[in-house]
Amino acid sequence: MTKADIVNEISKTTGIEKVEAQKVVEAFMEIVKDSLAKEKNVYLRGFGSFIVKKRAQKTARNISKNTTIIIPEHYIPSFKPAKTFVNKVKNHVKK
């Protein structure tokens, strides 16, 4: 499902115009990105959490140059689904 599909579904479900639904979806995504950039997690009860994870410093290999490089500690965005979300997907995905 793409962002356009989500906008269409929201528009169809709520009855609001697609332009307005697109503004809402884009505003939501921007708020989540801004919050995570400020190291503030976003918790949506029944859906999941957008969180910032810290990755420790590690040593890696540059295969093409056959050298060792150090990757400094850094932060990455992550999503952790709520238990109800996970259960719904487990029970409804066709095998």
N, C-alpha and C positions, 0 to 999 in steps of 0.2 A: 504494500500500500504506500502510495506517495503522498507528499504534502497536499497536492491537488485533490487526491482522492479523499483525504481527511477533510479538507475544506468542503468538498461536495457533500460528504456525509453529514457534516455539521449543519450545512445549509438546508439539506433535505429534512433532517431530524428536527431542527429548531424553527425552521421557517424564515430565518434571517437571510439577507442577501449574501451571495458568495463573496462579494467584495468585503463586507463587514466580517464574515467568518474568516476570511484570509487575514484581515488585520488582527483579529483576536488570536489566531494560531501563531502568526509571526510575533506578536507582542509576547505571548506566552513563552515561545522559544527564546526570545531575546532576554526576558527576565530570568529564565533558568540559566542561560549562558552567563549573564552578568553576575548573578548570585554565586555561581561556581567559581568565576574568576576572582571573586572577593573571598573565596574559601568559605562560603556559606552554603550548607547543604539545603536541598529543597525536599520536603516531605509531603507526599500526597497520600493521605489515608485511603486504603483500599486499592491503590494503584502501585505505588512504589516510591523509592527515594533516589534522587539524583544526588550523588555524593562525590566528594573529592578524595581520591586515594593518593597516598604518598608512596612513591617508589624509592627505595634506598639506592645509594650509589652502588655501582657494580662494575666489574671488569669484563670487557668483551673483546672479541678478536675481529680485526679488519682482515678478512680472508684474502682480498685482492692484494694488499700490501704486506700481509703476514706480520702484522703488528698488533700490539695490545693497546686498547684504548680504554679510557675510564669514562663511563657514563655517569654524570653527576646525579644526585638525588633530584627528583622532579615530581610534579603532581599531575594526575590524569583524571578526567571526568569518568564517572562510572554510574551505572543504573542498577539498583537492586530492587527487583519486583516484590510486591507485597505477597503474603502467603495466599490470599484469596485470588490474586492475579495468577500465581503459579498453578494453583489448583484448578482454576477455570481452564487454563491452557492444557494442562495434563488431561483433564476429563473431556475436552472437546476436540482435540486434534485427532483427525482420522488416521488410522494406522494402515 
